């Protein structure tokens, strides 16, 4: 499976949320919820399409506080509610065609993300493993060099997720 291709370039993030696993999975897979917390702090998310099934796609745009718009997509590989979600993430145009990241010509065209959720005593432990997928050595090096910034971005996104989950209970 694709998981084997991220071996030593992966980033592993874990977080415990004070919410049941079913709710955490739902807010990752339901467009009514996903747009309320996903992305960098201060950015708004516009969901053009969200079809969460193997082979399905999320397509959306994020708008920065300064008005810059970035499009991105997820292509879902595995959807196993409520415990696992695997998707390949890319920058894209409005039609969903994969494009290079605007900030680095060597940024991987594809990043695979493996999200696993486990529940204990009403709290959900989330683990997100991710890394370059079908990548060149230059792309793997670019990802490795940016890992601290990627981690910081996800920390902010997970803070927003924690706040959103608490508002849904």
DSSP file (Angstrom, degrees, kcal/mol; ACC not computed):
  #  RESIDUE AA STRUCTURE BP1 BP2  ACC     N-H-->O    O-->H-N    N-H-->O    O-->H-N    TCO  KAPPA ALPHA  PHI   PSI    X-CA   Y-CA   Z-CA
    1    1 A X    >         0   0    0      0, 0.0     3,-1.6     0, 0.0     4,-0.3   0.000 360.0 360.0 360.0 166.5    0.0    0.0    0.0
    2    2 A X  G >   +     0   0    0      1,-0.3     3,-2.0     2,-0.2     4,-0.3   0.733 360.0  77.8 -58.7 -26.3    0.9    3.6   -0.4
    3    3 A X  G >  S+     0   0    0      1,-0.3     3,-1.3     2,-0.2     4,-0.3   0.820  85.3  62.7 -57.1 -31.0    1.8    3.9    3.3
    4    4 A X  G X  S+     0   0    0     -3,-1.6     3,-0.6     1,-0.2    -1,-0.3   0.695  90.8  68.0 -68.6 -18.0    5.1    2.1    2.6
    5    5 A X  G <  S+     0   0    0     -3,-2.0    -1,-0.2    -4,-0.3    -2,-0.2   0.544  92.6  56.8 -82.4  -5.4    6.3    5.0    0.3
    6    6 A X  G X> S+     0   0    0     -3,-1.3     3,-1.9    -4,-0.3     4,-0.7   0.549  71.4 138.6-101.3  -6.4    6.6    7.6    3.1
    7    7 A X  G X4 S+     0   0    0     -3,-0.6     3,-0.9    -4,-0.3    -1,-0.1   0.502  76.0   5.1  -3.0 -99.6    9.1    5.6    5.2
    8    8 A X  G 34 S+     0   0    0      1,-0.2    -1,-0.3    -3,-0.1    -2,-0.1   0.371 124.9  61.7 -91.2   7.6   11.8    7.9    6.6
    9    9 A X  G <4 S+     0   0    0     -3,-1.9   123,-0.3   123,-0.1    -1,-0.2   0.304  79.4 120.6-107.8   8.6   10.5   11.3    5.3
   10   10 A X    <<  -     0   0    0     -3,-0.9     2,-0.4    -4,-0.7   121,-0.2  -0.334  53.9-143.8 -80.4 156.3    7.3   11.2    7.2
   11   11 A X  E     -A  130   0A   0    119,-3.1   119,-2.3    -2,-0.1     2,-0.5  -0.957  15.1-159.1-110.4 132.3    6.0   13.6    9.7
   12   12 A X  E     +A  129   0A   0     -2,-0.4     2,-0.4   117,-0.2   117,-0.2  -0.969  11.7 179.3-119.1 122.7    4.0   12.1   12.6
   13   13 A X  E     -A  128   0A   0    115,-2.6   115,-3.1    -2,-0.5     2,-0.4  -0.963   3.0-173.7-121.8 137.7    1.7   14.3   14.6
   14   14 A X  E     +A  127   0A   0     -2,-0.4     2,-0.3   113,-0.2   113,-0.2  -0.971   7.7 167.3-130.8 149.9   -0.5   13.2   17.5
   15   15 A X  E     -A  126   0A   0    111,-2.1   111,-3.3    -2,-0.4     2,-0.5  -0.972  25.9-137.9-157.3 142.4   -3.1   15.0   19.5
   16   16 A X  E     -A  125   0A   0     -2,-0.3     2,-0.4   109,-0.2   109,-0.2  -0.918  20.5-162.5-106.1 130.1   -5.8   14.0   22.0
   17   17 A X  E     -A  124   0A   0    107,-3.2   107,-2.8    -2,-0.5     2,-2.1  -0.901  24.8-127.8-113.4 140.5   -9.2   15.6   21.7
   18   18 A X  S    S+     0   0    0     -2,-0.4     2,-0.3   105,-0.2   105,-0.2  -0.495  80.8  88.2 -83.8  69.1  -11.9   15.7   24.4
   19   19 A X  S    S-     0   0    0     -2,-2.1   105,-0.2   105,-0.0    -2,-0.2  -0.977  85.1 -89.6-160.8 151.5  -14.5   14.3   22.0
   20   20 A X    >>  -     0   0    0     -2,-0.3     4,-2.0     1,-0.1     3,-0.5  -0.356  37.8-117.4 -67.8 150.5  -15.8   10.9   21.0
   21   21 A X  H 3> S+     0   0    0      1,-0.2     4,-2.9     2,-0.2     5,-0.3   0.866 112.0  58.5 -56.6 -41.7  -14.1    9.3   17.9
   22   22 A X  H 3> S+     0   0    0      1,-0.2     4,-2.2     2,-0.2    -1,-0.2   0.898 108.3  46.4 -57.9 -40.7  -17.3    9.3   15.8
   23   23 A X  H <> S+     0   0    0     -3,-0.5     4,-2.4     2,-0.2    -1,-0.2   0.917 111.5  50.6 -68.9 -42.6  -17.6   13.1   16.2
   24   24 A X  H  X S+     0   0    0     -4,-2.0     4,-0.9     1,-0.2    -2,-0.2   0.932 112.9  46.6 -61.2 -44.4  -13.9   13.6   15.3
   25   25 A X  H >X S+     0   0    0     -4,-2.9     4,-1.0     1,-0.2     3,-0.7   0.916 110.6  54.0 -62.2 -42.2  -14.2   11.4   12.2
   26   26 A X  H >X S+     0   0    0     -4,-2.2     4,-2.0    -5,-0.3     3,-0.8   0.903 104.5  52.5 -61.0 -42.6  -17.4   13.2   11.2
   27   27 A X  H 3< S+     0   0    0     -4,-2.4    -1,-0.2     1,-0.2    -2,-0.2   0.703 110.0  50.6 -71.9 -15.5  -15.9   16.7   11.4
   28   28 A X  H << S+     0   0    0     -4,-0.9    -1,-0.2    -3,-0.7    -2,-0.2   0.681 121.9  31.3 -83.9 -21.3  -13.1   15.4    9.0
   29   29 A X  H << S+     0   0    0     -4,-1.0     2,-0.6    -3,-0.8    23,-0.3   0.485 100.1  80.6-121.5  -6.1  -15.5   14.0    6.5
   30   30 A X    >X  -     0   0    0     -4,-2.0     4,-3.0    -5,-0.1     3,-1.9  -0.920  63.2-149.9-108.9 119.1  -18.7   16.2    6.6
   31   31 A X  H 3> S+     0   0    0     -2,-0.6     4,-1.1     1,-0.3    -1,-0.1   0.779  96.1  66.2 -59.9 -25.5  -18.4   19.4    4.6
   32   32 A X  H 34 S+     0   0    0      1,-0.2    -1,-0.3     2,-0.1    -5,-0.1   0.808 118.3  24.1 -62.9 -27.8  -20.9   21.0    7.0
   33   33 A X  H X4 S+     0   0    0     -3,-1.9     3,-2.2    -7,-0.2     4,-0.4   0.812 111.6  67.0-102.4 -42.6  -18.2   20.7    9.7
   34   34 A X  H >X S+     0   0    0     -4,-3.0     4,-2.1     1,-0.3     3,-1.4   0.848  96.4  56.1 -54.8 -42.3  -14.9   20.6    7.8
   35   35 A X  T 3< S+     0   0    0     -4,-1.1    10,-0.5     1,-0.2    -1,-0.3   0.616  97.7  66.1 -67.1 -11.8  -15.0   24.1    6.5
   36   36 A X  T <4 S+     0   0    0     -3,-2.2    -1,-0.2    -9,-0.1    -2,-0.2   0.570 119.9  10.0 -88.0  -9.0  -15.4   25.5   10.1
   37   37 A X  T <4 S+     0   0    0     -3,-1.4   124,-0.2    -4,-0.4    -2,-0.2   0.578  92.1 109.8-141.9 -20.6  -12.0   24.5   11.3
   38   38 A X     <  +     0   0    0     -4,-2.1     2,-0.1   122,-0.1   120,-0.0  -0.400  64.4  26.8 -72.5 137.8   -9.6   23.2    8.6
   39   39 A X  S    S-     0   0    0     -2,-0.1   121,-0.1   114,-0.1     3,-0.1  -0.358  96.7 -29.7 112.0 175.4   -6.6   25.4    7.5
   40   40 A X  S >  S-     0   0    0      1,-0.1     3,-2.0    -2,-0.1   113,-0.1  -0.270  76.5 -87.2 -64.6 150.4   -4.3   28.0    8.9
   41   41 A X  T 3  S+     0   0    0      1,-0.3    -1,-0.1   112,-0.1     3,-0.1  -0.327 115.1  20.3 -57.9 133.3   -5.6   30.4   11.6
   42   42 A X  T 3  S+     0   0    0      1,-0.3    -1,-0.3    -3,-0.1     2,-0.2   0.276  98.7 114.5  90.2 -11.3   -7.3   33.4   10.1
   43   43 A X    <   -     0   0    0     -3,-2.0     2,-0.3    21,-0.1    -1,-0.3  -0.637  57.3-140.4 -90.5 149.7   -7.9   31.7    6.7
   44   44 A X  E     -B   63   0A   0     19,-2.0    19,-2.5    -2,-0.2     2,-0.5  -0.834  12.7-142.2-105.3 151.5  -11.4   31.0    5.4
   45   45 A X  E     -B   62   0A   0    -10,-0.5     2,-0.5    -2,-0.3    17,-0.2  -0.953   9.9-166.3-118.1 128.3  -12.2   27.8    3.5
   46   46 A X  E     -B   61   0A   0     15,-3.1    15,-2.5    -2,-0.5     2,-0.7  -0.963  13.7-150.1-110.9 119.8  -14.5   27.5    0.6
   47   47 A X  E     +B   60   0A   0     -2,-0.5    13,-0.2    13,-0.2     3,-0.1  -0.807  20.8 173.6 -94.5 116.6  -15.5   23.9   -0.3
   48   48 A X  E    S-     0   0A   0     11,-2.3     2,-0.3    -2,-0.7    12,-0.2   0.808  73.6  -2.3 -85.6 -34.0  -16.2   23.4   -4.0
   49   49 A X  E     -B   59   0A   0     10,-2.0    10,-2.9   -18,-0.0    -1,-0.3  -0.979  54.7-179.4-158.6 141.3  -16.6   19.6   -3.7
   50   50 A X  E     +B   58   0A   0     -2,-0.3     2,-0.6     8,-0.2     8,-0.3  -0.756  11.4 162.7-150.3 101.3  -16.3   17.0   -1.0
   51   51 A X        -     0   0    0      6,-2.1     2,-1.4    -2,-0.3    25,-0.3  -0.853  20.4-163.1-121.6  90.0  -16.9   13.4   -1.9
   52   52 A X        +     0   0    0     -2,-0.6     2,-0.3   -23,-0.3    23,-0.0  -0.614  47.9  98.0 -87.4  91.5  -15.4   11.3    0.9
   53   53 A X  S >  S-     0   0    0     -2,-1.4     3,-3.2    23,-0.0    23,-0.3  -0.945  88.7 -67.4-160.1 158.0  -15.0    7.8   -0.5
   54   54 A X  T 3  S+     0   0    0     -2,-0.3    23,-0.2     1,-0.3     3,-0.1  -0.336 128.7  14.4 -54.9 125.9  -12.1    5.8   -2.0
   55   55 A X  T 3  S+     0   0    0     21,-3.6    -1,-0.3     1,-0.3    22,-0.1   0.248 104.5 120.6  89.4 -11.9  -11.4    7.6   -5.3
   56   56 A X    <   -     0   0    0     -3,-3.2    20,-2.2    20,-0.2     2,-0.4  -0.263  52.1-135.3 -79.4 171.7  -13.5   10.6   -4.3
   57   57 A X  E     - C   0  75A   0     18,-0.2    -6,-2.1    -3,-0.1     2,-0.5  -0.976  14.8-153.4-137.0 142.4  -12.1   14.2   -3.9
   58   58 A X  E     -BC  50  74A   0     16,-2.3    16,-2.0    -2,-0.4     2,-0.4  -0.943  23.5-179.1-100.8 134.2  -12.2   17.2   -1.7
   59   59 A X  E     +BC  49  73A   0    -10,-2.9   -11,-2.3    -2,-0.5   -10,-2.0  -0.991  16.1 140.1-134.9 127.0  -11.6   20.4   -3.7
   60   60 A X  E     -BC  47  72A   0     12,-2.3    12,-2.6    -2,-0.4     2,-0.4  -0.977  38.7-126.4-158.5 169.4  -11.5   23.8   -2.0
   61   61 A X  E     -BC  46  71A   0    -15,-2.5   -15,-3.1    -2,-0.3     2,-0.4  -0.964  13.7-150.8-126.0 143.5   -9.8   27.1   -1.7
   62   62 A X  E     -BC  45  70A   0      8,-3.0     8,-2.5    -2,-0.4     2,-0.5  -0.919   8.5-155.1-111.6 138.4   -8.4   28.9    1.2
   63   63 A X  E     -BC  44  69A   0    -19,-2.5   -19,-2.0    -2,-0.4     6,-0.2  -0.957  10.8-141.1-117.0 125.6   -8.3   32.7    1.5
   64   64 A X    >   -     0   0    0      4,-2.8     3,-1.9    -2,-0.5   -21,-0.1  -0.311  31.8-103.7 -76.4 164.4   -5.7   34.4    3.6
   65   65 A X  T 3  S+     0   0    0      1,-0.3    -1,-0.1     2,-0.1   -22,-0.1   0.794 125.1  55.3 -57.5 -27.0   -6.6   37.5    5.7
   66   66 A X  T 3  S-     0   0    0      2,-0.1    -1,-0.3     1,-0.0    -2,-0.0   0.510 124.9-103.6 -84.8  -4.4   -4.8   39.6    3.0
   67   67 A X    <   +     0   0    0     -3,-1.9     2,-0.3     1,-0.3    -2,-0.1   0.499  69.8 146.8  98.1   4.2   -7.0   38.1    0.3
   68   68 A X        -     0   0    0     -5,-0.0    -4,-2.8     1,-0.0     2,-0.5  -0.566  34.9-150.1 -74.1 136.8   -4.6   35.6   -1.3
   69   69 A X  E     -C   63   0A   0     -2,-0.3     2,-0.4    -6,-0.2    -6,-0.2  -0.932  15.1-177.2-114.6 130.4   -6.4   32.5   -2.6
   70   70 A X  E     -C   62   0A   0     -8,-2.5    -8,-3.0    -2,-0.5     2,-0.3  -0.989  13.2-149.1-123.9 132.5   -4.9   29.0   -2.7
   71   71 A X  E     +CD  61  92A   0     21,-0.5    21,-1.7    -2,-0.4     2,-0.3  -0.750  22.0 168.6 -98.5 148.9   -6.6   25.9   -4.1
   72   72 A X  E     -CD  60  91A   0    -12,-2.6   -12,-2.3    -2,-0.3     2,-0.3  -0.975  14.5-157.6-152.7 165.1   -6.0   22.4   -2.9
   73   73 A X  E     -CD  59  90A   0     17,-2.7    17,-2.4    -2,-0.3     2,-0.4  -0.982   9.0-152.8-144.9 155.8   -7.4   18.9   -3.1
   74   74 A X  E     -CD  58  89A   0    -16,-2.0   -16,-2.3    -2,-0.3     2,-0.6  -0.986   9.2-157.4-120.6 137.2   -7.5   15.6   -1.3
   75   75 A X  E     -CD  57  88A   0     13,-2.2    13,-2.4    -2,-0.4     2,-0.3  -0.973  24.4-132.8-112.7 115.3   -8.0   12.4   -3.2
   76   76 A X  E     + D   0  87A   0    -20,-2.2   -21,-3.6    -2,-0.6    11,-0.3  -0.487  30.3 173.0 -74.7 130.6   -9.3    9.8   -0.8
   77   77 A X  E    S+     0   0A   0      9,-3.3     2,-0.4     1,-0.4    10,-0.2   0.776  70.6  13.8-100.3 -41.2   -7.5    6.4   -0.8
   78   78 A X  E     - D   0  86A   0      8,-1.6     8,-2.7   -25,-0.1     2,-0.4  -0.998  55.4-175.5-143.8 133.0   -9.1    4.7    2.2
   79   79 A X  E     + D   0  85A   0     -2,-0.4     2,-0.4     6,-0.2     6,-0.2  -0.936  13.3 163.7-132.0 108.1  -12.2    5.6    4.2
   80   80 A X  E >>  - D   0  84A   0      4,-3.0     4,-2.4    -2,-0.4     3,-2.0  -0.767  40.9-116.4-128.9  83.9  -12.8    3.4    7.2
   81   81 A X  T 34 S+     0   0    0     -2,-0.4   -59,-0.1     1,-0.3    -2,-0.1  -0.369  83.5   0.5 -67.8 141.7  -15.2    5.1    9.6
   82   82 A X  T 34 S+     0   0    0    -61,-0.1    -1,-0.3    -2,-0.1   -57,-0.1  -0.825 132.6  41.7-101.2  28.9  -14.6    6.0   12.4
   83   83 A X  T <4 S+     0   0    0     -3,-2.0    34,-2.4     1,-0.2     2,-0.4   0.716 104.9  30.6-113.0 -20.3  -11.0    4.9   12.6
   84   84 A X  E  <  +DE  80 116A   0     -4,-2.4    -4,-3.0    32,-0.2     2,-0.4  -0.995  41.5 175.4-150.1 140.9   -9.0    5.7    9.5
   85   85 A X  E     -DE  79 115A   0     30,-2.3    30,-3.2    -2,-0.4     2,-0.5  -0.977   9.4-172.5-141.1 124.8   -8.8    8.1    6.6
   86   86 A X  E     +DE  78 114A   0     -8,-2.7    -9,-3.3    -2,-0.4    -8,-1.6  -0.982  16.1 161.7-121.4 127.0   -6.0    8.0    4.0
   87   87 A X  E     -DE  76 113A   0     26,-2.3    26,-3.0    -2,-0.5     2,-0.6  -0.996  36.5-131.3-146.0 150.5   -5.8   10.8    1.4
   88   88 A X  E     -DE  75 112A   0    -13,-2.4   -13,-2.2    -2,-0.3     2,-0.4  -0.905  29.3-155.2-101.6 123.7   -3.3   12.3   -1.0
   89   89 A X  E     +DE  74 111A   0     22,-3.6    22,-2.1    -2,-0.6     2,-0.3  -0.812  20.1 161.9-106.4 137.5   -3.1   16.1   -0.7
   90   90 A X  E     -D   73   0A   0    -17,-2.4   -17,-2.7    -2,-0.4     2,-0.2  -0.980  41.8-108.0-146.1 156.1   -2.0   18.5   -3.5
   91   91 A X  E     +D   72   0A   0      8,-0.5     8,-2.1    18,-0.3   -19,-0.3  -0.620  51.3 173.4 -74.8 150.4   -2.1   22.1   -4.5
   92   92 A X  E     -DF  71  98A   0    -21,-1.7   -21,-0.5     6,-0.3     6,-0.2  -0.899  32.4-108.6-148.3 175.1   -4.5   22.5   -7.4
   93   93 A X    >   -     0   0    0      4,-1.6     3,-1.7    -2,-0.3   -21,-0.1  -0.424  55.7 -83.3 -96.3-176.1   -6.3   24.9   -9.7
   94   94 A X  T 3  S+     0   0    0      1,-0.3   -22,-0.1    -2,-0.2   -33,-0.0   0.737 130.2  53.4 -62.9 -23.5  -10.1   25.5   -9.6
   95   95 A X  T 3  S-     0   0    0      2,-0.1    -1,-0.3   -36,-0.0   -36,-0.0   0.519 120.8-105.0 -89.6  -5.8  -10.7   22.4  -11.7
   96   96 A X    <   +     0   0    0     -3,-1.7     2,-0.3     1,-0.3    -2,-0.1   0.571  69.0 148.0  93.1   9.2   -8.8   20.1   -9.4
   97   97 A X        -     0   0    0      1,-0.1    -4,-1.6   -24,-0.0    -1,-0.3  -0.638  55.1-109.0 -76.3 134.4   -5.7   19.8  -11.7
   98   98 A X  B     +F   92   0A   0     -2,-0.3     2,-0.3    -6,-0.2    -6,-0.3  -0.413  44.5 178.3 -65.9 133.9   -2.5   19.3   -9.6
   99   99 A X        -     0   0    0     -8,-2.1    -8,-0.5    10,-0.1     2,-0.1  -0.884  33.4 -89.7-131.5 163.9   -0.2   22.3   -9.6
  100  100 A X        -     0   0    0     -2,-0.3     5,-0.1     1,-0.1     2,-0.1  -0.410  50.2 -97.8 -70.1 148.7    3.1   23.2   -8.0
  101  101 A X    >   -     0   0    0      3,-0.4     3,-0.6     6,-0.3     6,-0.2  -0.439  27.2-133.5 -63.6 140.2    3.1   24.9   -4.6
  102  102 A X  T 3  S+     0   0    0      1,-0.2     3,-0.1    -2,-0.1    -1,-0.1   0.691 100.5  53.0 -71.2 -16.7    3.5   28.7   -5.0
  103  103 A X  T 3  S+     0   0    0      1,-0.3     2,-0.3     2,-0.0    -1,-0.2   0.604 118.0  20.9 -97.2 -12.8    6.1   28.9   -2.3
  104  104 A X    X   -     0   0    0     -3,-0.6     3,-1.7     1,-0.1    -3,-0.4  -0.844  54.6-152.8-160.3 117.2    8.6   26.3   -3.5
  105  105 A X  T 3  S+     0   0    0     -2,-0.3    -1,-0.1     1,-0.3    34,-0.1   0.655 102.3  51.4 -65.9 -13.3    9.2   24.8   -6.9
  106  106 A X  T 3  S+     0   0    0     32,-0.1    36,-0.3     2,-0.1    -1,-0.3   0.370  77.3 123.5-103.1   3.6   10.5   21.6   -5.2
  107  107 A X  S <  S-     0   0    0     -3,-1.7    -6,-0.3    -6,-0.2    32,-0.1  -0.433  77.3 -94.6 -63.5 137.5    7.6   21.1   -2.9
  108  108 A X        -     0   0    0     31,-0.5    -1,-0.1     1,-0.2     3,-0.1  -0.222  22.0-140.9 -54.8 137.9    6.1   17.6   -3.5
  109  109 A X  S    S+     0   0    0      1,-0.2     2,-0.4    25,-0.1   -18,-0.3   0.826  90.0  33.8 -65.6 -30.8    3.2   17.5   -5.9
  110  110 A X        -     0   0    0     23,-0.4    23,-2.2   -20,-0.1     2,-0.4  -0.988  62.2-173.2-132.7 137.1    1.6   14.9   -3.7
  111  111 A X  E     -EG  89 132A   0    -22,-2.1   -22,-3.6    -2,-0.4     2,-0.4  -0.997  18.3-145.0-123.2 125.5    1.6   14.4    0.1
  112  112 A X  E     -EG  88 131A   0     19,-2.7    19,-1.8    -2,-0.4     2,-0.4  -0.774  14.5-165.2 -91.6 137.3    0.0   11.2    1.5
  113  113 A X  E     -EG  87 130A   0    -26,-3.0   -26,-2.3    -2,-0.4     2,-0.6  -0.983   7.9-166.5-123.3 130.3   -1.7   11.6    4.9
  114  114 A X  E     -EG  86 129A   0     15,-3.2    15,-2.4    -2,-0.4     2,-0.5  -0.949   9.8-170.0-118.9 109.0   -2.8    8.7    7.0
  115  115 A X  E     -EG  85 128A   0    -30,-3.2   -30,-2.3    -2,-0.6     2,-0.4  -0.869   5.5-179.1-102.3 123.9   -5.2    9.7    9.8
  116  116 A X  E     -EG  84 127A   0     11,-2.6    11,-2.5    -2,-0.5     2,-0.4  -0.974   6.4-164.6-125.0 143.1   -6.0    7.2   12.5
  117  117 A X  E     + G   0 126A   0    -34,-2.4     2,-0.3    -2,-0.4     9,-0.2  -0.979   8.4 176.8-127.1 133.8   -8.3    7.7   15.4
  118  118 A X  E     - G   0 125A   0      7,-2.0     7,-3.4    -2,-0.4     2,-0.4  -0.986  16.8-143.9-133.8 148.9   -8.7    5.7   18.6
  119  119 A X  E     + G   0 124A   0     -2,-0.3     2,-0.3     5,-0.2     5,-0.2  -0.905  19.6 169.9-118.4 140.0  -10.9    6.3   21.6
  120  120 A X  E >  S- G   0 123A   0      3,-2.7     3,-1.9    -2,-0.4    -2,-0.0  -0.945  73.8 -13.7-146.5 125.6  -10.4    5.8   25.3
  121  121 A X  T 3  S-     0   0    0     -2,-0.3     3,-0.1     1,-0.3  -101,-0.0   0.856 127.5 -53.0  52.8  40.8  -12.7    7.1   28.1
  122  122 A X  T 3  S+     0   0    0      1,-0.3     2,-0.3  -104,-0.0    -1,-0.3   0.448 116.9 109.4  79.5  -1.2  -14.5    9.4   25.7
  123  123 A X  E <   - G   0 120A   0     -3,-1.9    -3,-2.7  -105,-0.2     2,-0.5  -0.841  60.2-139.4-107.7 148.2  -11.4   11.1   24.4
  124  124 A X  E     -AG  17 119A   0   -107,-2.8  -107,-3.2    -2,-0.3     2,-0.6  -0.916   3.5-152.2-112.4 127.7  -10.0   10.6   20.9
  125  125 A X  E     -AG  16 118A   0     -7,-3.4    -7,-2.0    -2,-0.5     2,-0.5  -0.868  16.2-162.7 -95.1 122.1   -6.3   10.1   20.1
  126  126 A X  E     -AG  15 117A   0   -111,-3.3  -111,-2.1    -2,-0.6     2,-0.5  -0.899   8.1-173.2-107.8 131.2   -5.6   11.4   16.6
  127  127 A X  E     -AG  14 116A   0    -11,-2.5   -11,-2.6    -2,-0.5     2,-0.5  -0.994   2.0-170.0-122.8 127.2   -2.4   10.4   14.8
  128  128 A X  E     -AG  13 115A   0   -115,-3.1  -115,-2.6    -2,-0.5     2,-0.5  -0.965   3.0-175.6-118.5 116.0   -1.6   11.9   11.4
  129  129 A X  E     +AG  12 114A   0    -15,-2.4   -15,-3.2    -2,-0.5     2,-0.3  -0.926  17.2 161.3-107.0 133.0    1.3   10.5    9.5
  130  130 A X  E     +AG  11 113A   0   -119,-2.3  -119,-3.1    -2,-0.5     2,-0.3  -0.995   6.7 138.7-152.0 157.1    2.3   12.2    6.3
  131  131 A X  E     - G   0 112A   0    -19,-1.8   -19,-2.7    -2,-0.3  -121,-0.1  -0.978  53.6 -44.5-179.6 174.8    5.0   12.6    3.8
  132  132 A X  E     - G   0 111A   0     -2,-0.3     2,-0.4  -123,-0.3   -21,-0.2  -0.206  48.9-158.8 -57.1 143.9    5.9   13.0    0.1
  133  133 A X  S    S-     0   0    0    -23,-2.2   -23,-0.4     1,-0.2   -24,-0.1  -0.992  72.1  -4.7-130.6 132.1    4.2   10.5   -2.3
  134  134 A X  S    S+     0   0    0     -2,-0.4     2,-0.2     1,-0.2    -1,-0.2   0.887 101.9 161.6  51.7  41.1    5.6    9.6   -5.7
  135  135 A X        -     0   0    0     -3,-0.1    -1,-0.2     1,-0.1     2,-0.1  -0.574  42.2-126.4-102.0 154.0    8.3   12.2   -5.0
  136  136 A X     >  -     0   0    0     -2,-0.2     4,-2.3    -3,-0.1     5,-0.2  -0.395  37.6-103.7 -80.7 168.7   11.7   13.0   -6.4
  137  137 A X  H  > S+     0   0    0      1,-0.2     4,-2.5     2,-0.2     5,-0.2   0.891 123.9  53.8 -62.0 -38.7   14.7   13.3   -4.1
  138  138 A X  H  > S+     0   0    0      1,-0.2     4,-2.2     2,-0.2    -1,-0.2   0.903 109.2  48.4 -62.3 -40.6   14.5   17.1   -4.4
  139  139 A X  H  > S+     0   0    0      2,-0.2     4,-2.3     1,-0.2   -31,-0.5   0.907 110.7  50.0 -67.1 -41.5   10.9   17.0   -3.4
  140  140 A X  H  X S+     0   0    0     -4,-2.3     4,-2.5     1,-0.2    -2,-0.2   0.908 111.2  50.0 -62.5 -40.7   11.6   14.8   -0.4
  141  141 A X  H  X S+     0   0    0     -4,-2.5     4,-2.4     2,-0.2    -2,-0.2   0.903 109.5  50.8 -64.3 -41.1   14.4   17.2    0.7
  142  142 A X  H  X S+     0   0    0     -4,-2.2     4,-1.3   -36,-0.3    -2,-0.2   0.918 111.4  48.2 -62.6 -43.0   12.1   20.2    0.4
  143  143 A X  H  X S+     0   0    0     -4,-2.3     4,-0.6   -37,-0.2     3,-0.5   0.933 111.0  50.5 -62.5 -45.9    9.5   18.5    2.6
  144  144 A X  H >< S+     0   0    0     -4,-2.5     3,-1.0     1,-0.2     4,-0.3   0.908 109.5  51.0 -59.8 -42.6   12.1   17.5    5.1
  145  145 A X  H 3< S+     0   0    0     -4,-2.4     3,-0.3     1,-0.2    -1,-0.2   0.764 113.1  45.7 -66.3 -25.3   13.4   21.1    5.3
  146  146 A X  H >X S+     0   0    0     -4,-1.3     4,-2.4    -3,-0.5     3,-0.7   0.420  79.4 106.4 -98.0   0.5    9.9   22.5    5.8
  147  147 A X  H <X S+     0   0    0     -3,-1.0     4,-2.9    -4,-0.6     5,-0.2   0.860  76.4  54.2 -52.6 -42.3    8.8   19.9    8.5
  148  148 A X  H 3> S+     0   0    0     -4,-0.3     4,-2.1    -3,-0.3    -1,-0.2   0.908 112.6  44.3 -60.1 -38.4    9.0   22.4   11.4
  149  149 A X  H <> S+     0   0    0     -3,-0.7     4,-2.4     2,-0.2    -2,-0.2   0.885 112.7  51.2 -71.5 -37.9    6.7   24.8    9.5
  150  150 A X  H  X S+     0   0    0     -4,-2.4     4,-2.4     2,-0.2    -2,-0.2   0.931 111.4  48.5 -62.5 -44.8    4.3   22.0    8.5
  151  151 A X  H  X S+     0   0    0     -4,-2.9     4,-2.5    -5,-0.2    -2,-0.2   0.914 110.6  50.7 -61.6 -43.3    4.1   20.9   12.1
  152  152 A X  H  X S+     0   0    0     -4,-2.1     4,-1.8    -5,-0.2    -1,-0.2   0.903 110.0  50.6 -62.0 -40.9    3.5   24.5   13.3
  153  153 A X  H  X S+     0   0    0     -4,-2.4     4,-2.2     1,-0.2    -2,-0.2   0.919 111.3  47.2 -62.9 -44.0    0.7   24.8   10.7
  154  154 A X  H  X S+     0   0    0     -4,-2.4     4,-3.2     2,-0.2     5,-0.2   0.866 106.4  58.5 -67.5 -34.9   -1.0   21.6   11.9
  155  155 A X  H  X S+     0   0    0     -4,-2.5     4,-1.8     2,-0.2    -1,-0.2   0.931 109.5  44.8 -58.1 -44.2   -0.7   22.6   15.5
  156  156 A X  H  X S+     0   0    0     -4,-1.8     4,-2.0     2,-0.2    -2,-0.2   0.905 113.6  49.4 -65.2 -42.2   -2.7   25.7   14.7
  157  157 A X  H  X S+     0   0    0     -4,-2.2     4,-2.2     1,-0.2    -2,-0.2   0.909 110.8  49.9 -63.4 -42.4   -5.2   23.7   12.7
  158  158 A X  H  X S+     0   0    0     -4,-3.2     4,-2.5     2,-0.2    -1,-0.2   0.823 106.5  56.0 -68.6 -30.2   -5.6   21.2   15.5
  159  159 A X  H  X S+     0   0    0     -4,-1.8     4,-2.2    -5,-0.2    -1,-0.2   0.928 109.4  46.7 -62.1 -43.9   -6.1   24.0   18.0
  160  160 A X  H  X S+     0   0    0     -4,-2.0     4,-2.6     1,-0.2    -2,-0.2   0.886 111.1  52.1 -64.7 -38.3   -9.0   25.2   15.8
  161  161 A X  H  X S+     0   0    0     -4,-2.2     4,-3.0     2,-0.2     5,-0.2   0.924 108.3  50.7 -62.7 -44.6  -10.3   21.6   15.6
  162  162 A X  H  X S+     0   0    0     -4,-2.5     4,-2.1     1,-0.2    -2,-0.2   0.924 112.5  46.6 -59.6 -45.3  -10.2   21.3   19.4
  163  163 A X  H  X S+     0   0    0     -4,-2.2     4,-1.3     2,-0.2    -1,-0.2   0.918 113.6  48.6 -62.2 -43.8  -12.2   24.5   19.7
  164  164 A X  H  X S+     0   0    0     -4,-2.6     4,-0.8     1,-0.2     3,-0.3   0.918 109.6  51.8 -64.2 -44.1  -14.7   23.4   17.1
  165  165 A X  H >< S+     0   0    0     -4,-3.0     3,-1.0     1,-0.2     4,-0.3   0.902 107.4  52.7 -60.0 -41.1  -15.2   20.0   18.7
  166  166 A X  H >< S+     0   0    0     -4,-2.1     3,-0.7     1,-0.3    -1,-0.2   0.818 106.7  53.4 -65.9 -27.8  -15.9   21.6   22.1
  167  167 A X  H 3< S+     0   0    0     -4,-1.3    -1,-0.3    -3,-0.3    -2,-0.2   0.642 105.0  56.6 -78.0 -13.6  -18.6   23.8   20.4
  168  168 A X  T <<        0   0    0     -3,-1.0    -1,-0.2    -4,-0.8    -2,-0.2   0.373 360.0 360.0 -98.9   3.4  -20.3   20.7   18.9
  169  169 A X    <         0   0    0     -3,-0.7    -1,-0.2    -4,-0.3    -2,-0.1   0.427 360.0 360.0-113.2 360.0  -20.9   18.8   22.2
